[in-house]
Structure formats: structure tokens, C-alpha cells
């Protein structure tokens, strides 16, 4: 059944084509062109009036955690709550839907919503009453709990901090309701495990949400057991078997940093078992460092303290450089793509060193926050793609309060150097890291071109690193499809897969400051309207 999208303009995955029409035939694109010409090719195609909107290839998110994000949406979802008041209102509303005694679970709050980044049990008790609550924040490095949860876990003034974490306390040592890092487990371990059915429902809820934002494919950045989160691999398997997986997905199998090369046979077996239908477990995820906000991103030089003096902390490389290189090279030999998490300038350099000379399987480094200027050109030289979470490239509170003071001015200016990477010939791909941050591609594209969040009055952050709109769209479409080894997706051209999004306006025709006001109105996957 032919479909003719008319009355709008077109971005084809690489270029903005202005006013144009798109003809689809079942699961494939027939052509982009003039309405009358396309009509001649298929006189019976059903016509859709795009009303001045933009037709683009479906977005592909190159780094996302969909089952986890979906699960949070099904529970108490604080990711859209911008203030402490909004969080408490959302918790109160959700608590009203639970049976008496049920744990209140969910999360996604932002540290910036609370003084010192540490919300209190006392504040939450007013809306939860006696039911225990456990709510990790959006980067999962801390959790907010209420008094019932503290009681259930037996956490008192006398409870020592665990070796790998910290209990937030008042001046008298009484726990106040925020648990940092490893201390989260004191309460987290009491929460009954997510069931297979819940995780599967989370995957489908996440998929529905991403489709509503025009996302038609993605790379799931952790398939495996990691930090107490459940492995979404079986849920994908079940979705393929049930015919409910409508997105095209590559899964990145989790590299257990404690097991070295001995896990290779297992990864090969998992690739075999899990890959079927629209899901391919053909990537391996290696986390090489942490995050800058808690000083675990691996840096070439030490972090500064609050007064600007050098500390003795250079962050943390999870794998020694030689082990990282051995892993990367062995994986590439087996035709695994390697997907490295690297944020600090040392972490990124170690990742590039490890990938130097590896069999080219479209490897990528995600996050690329602090890139030493000497390393910028190496992405293109080594054929390694830069996987951008463009939404982060702005001067939000996390950046100004928790990052800039501790990096100092020079390294701060090396952050998210999208334009330099592009100028040096690097391949750019894009993703959200949802549920760490919003999965709406248009918000990320907005920041990529403006270096400030949509609607935010702040000064643009390193505006010389802004991308043009075509490049930002290309990264989120053809770029990310390339990283997923789909050369027939992320583009609108003859024989490409008919994964298409219609936006409510043409951001190329409007002001750059308004890109973020654009909304997806309709999404097709393989020609099927969702
Ligand atoms: Zn991630």
C-alpha cells in the first residue's frame, strides 16, 4: 500500500531538501521528490497532508537504556519534575495509586532540585506516610529515601558508612534521607527484585514513549547484569518472539571488568542466542571511567578542590590501559563493535589508544565530555565515531555547580567539542542516555545547535562548538543508523527502510532558538503508522 507524504519539507538523513514529497511503498521508501512526479509513479497511494511540517527519517538513539527508562515511567517518574515541590506532588499522586504497605519505587529526580543535591526523608514523609520509599536520582549515583525506609533498613545514627558509599547526615550524625553510591544498597537490597514481567512491560512502555518522540531504532547501551539492574536481554528476546518489538535495535553486551578475556566465549554465545528479528546483540559495552560530577571520570591531571587547588584525585580508569586494549582488540577480531563509555580526557585517550589498529567494526566512544585537543583528530584517523549526548552540552546547574569549578578554566573549555570533532572529520552519532536525561531528540538537537537548553536564558556554553542544524539531524539519523550497521536506515532515499517521522513544523525554516519547540506528530516503522 503506497503512502504519499505531501505538503511538507524534507530532511533526507544527510541534507535539508526544502519543500518536497516522499513516496513509501509498504516497508520501503520509493523516492523523495516533486508531488506530481511521485503521483505518476503510484496513482493509488494514500496521501497524507504534512501541513508544513518536516518529514525526516526516524531518529536513531545511539545510547539509551529503554527497559530501565520504561520501568521508571511505569513507576513514580520524577524525570519531568523540575523542583522539589513538583517532585513531592508527583510522589503524592503516585502514592495514592499503591496498595497499603507497598514500597514506593521509581526515581529520576535531579540533584539541582534540592539544596546541596540532598533531599530529606522528612520532606517525603509528609506525602508518603508510613509506606517505605526508595527513589534513585537520575544518574543513579544517589537515592532519596523516607523515614519508613530508613527504619526498614535499620539505618540510624550508629550505622557506619559502607566502604563504597556515604549516608548523608545532619550535624548530630542522624541520617537525613539521601544515600550516596554504595550506601544506596542498604535500602535497595530490601526492595523486592524487578520481575521479568515488569521489565518486559518496561521495555514496551519505553518503546511506546520513544516512538512517540519519533525514535524508530536505537542501541541499548547495557545488555547484561550491571549495578543491580536487571539484564534486559531476555525482555528483548521475548519481544521478538511475541512480535512486539517494533523498533530496530542493537544491544551492547556488558563487559564485566572483573573477568577479562575469559568472558569472550560467553559473549559470542549470547550474541548468537539473543540476535533475532529486529534485535542484534552485536556490540559490546565497556565502561572505562565514571562521571565528572563525582570525580570518577578519568583525568590526565587532578581535579581541583573548591578553592581551585589541585587534589591528588585523577578519577578512575576501570580497566588498566593494557587490559582495555587487549579486550578491544580481541572483541573486534570477533566482529564485535566496541562501545566505550569515556568522559574524562584520560579515559577518552585510553579508549582511543585501545582502538588504534583494531579491526574496523564501526566502534564508538560515548559521552566524549572532556577531550584533550591532541585527541580530537584521532577519532577520524582511527575511524572511531563520537557518540554525542548533545543535551549535556550546556551550562546547566550540573555543569556550573558540579563540574566547572573542579576542572578549572582550561579543561572546562575542552568539553563537548562537537564542531572541532566535525572539522577534524570525525563521524558524529547521537543518543540520549535516557533515563539519565530526556530521550527527546529535538531537545538534544536544540542544544547541539544553540549550546543552551530550549527556553533557558543562560549564556550559550562554548558556542564556537555548536553544530549546524543539518549536521545535528544527520548525527541523530544517518549517523546513528550507521553505528547500528544499518546503511538502509536513517535516510530517505530509494529502497531505504520506511522508518519515518513527521514533525509539526519545519525547524530548518524557523529561528534556531525555536528548534526545541518542534514536536513529533506521527511515526512510521517499516511503513506502518504507530
Ligand atoms: Zn548510558
Boltz pocket constraint, residues with backbone or C-beta under 6 A from the ligand:
constraints:
  - pocket:
      binder: B
      contacts: [[A, 63], [A, 64], [A, 65], [A, 221], [A, 433]]
      max_distance: 6.0
